[in-house]
Amino acid sequence: MLVMAERVRVVVGVDGSPGSLAALRRAVVEAAGRGAVLVPLLAGQPSEQAARRVLDAALRHAVGGWPGGVVVRPVVAAGAAGPALVAAAGGPDGLLLLGADGRRHHMRGARTERYCRSHARCPVLAVRAPETVLTGAA
């Protein structure tokens, strides 16, 4: 019997923050370039419907909507983000992307990043949100 191997996964933590949107943008590019499955993971959402709304909004803001040409398999995790992200990323062929919001990189986000870097079997990439430049009339 022939068993098809699971395609390589590019897993990205999504929570709607600027850092997670930047990570999602990069994850779409990485998944397309690798021919990988894109796995946006949402943790701590009150329901599947709430998670779907967050994901739809994040994809709309990050890349204009659900990306064509990339297989997307969202995951909603009930527990802590770190263990869920590491489990979803799988083995060494995968890639795990996390958003980092610079100075605003809150305690929970930093803790998740440390957990993932310590436990993931694949590369972990922290993607910073672009700096926002405010302009106004003088």
C-alpha positions, 0 to 999 in steps of 0.5 A: 500500500502506498502512503503519501507523506504529509507535505511540509508545513509552515506554521504561523501563530495568529492573534491579530497583532501587528507582529502576527500579521507580519509573520502571516505575510511571511508565512504565505510567501514561505509556504508558496516558495516551499510548496508547503501547507500553510498552517495558521494556528490560533490559540485561546479563542473562545470558539471556532467561529471567533477563531475563524473571524480572527483568521479571516480578518488577519488574512485580509489585512496581511495578504488581501484574503485567503491566498490562492495557490497555497493549501491552508489548513487552519488549527484552533488550539484550546490550550497554551500557544507554545505547545500547540505551535510546536506540535503543529510544526512537526519535524525538522522540515517544517518552519515555525513563524511567530510575530514579534511586536518590538518594544511592545512584545508583551510577556506572553508573546516573549514566553511563547517565543522562548518555549518554541525556540526551546522545544521546536524541532524545526527552525523558528523565525520571529518576524517583527512588525514594521515600524509605523511612521506617523505623519501630520501637518505641522 
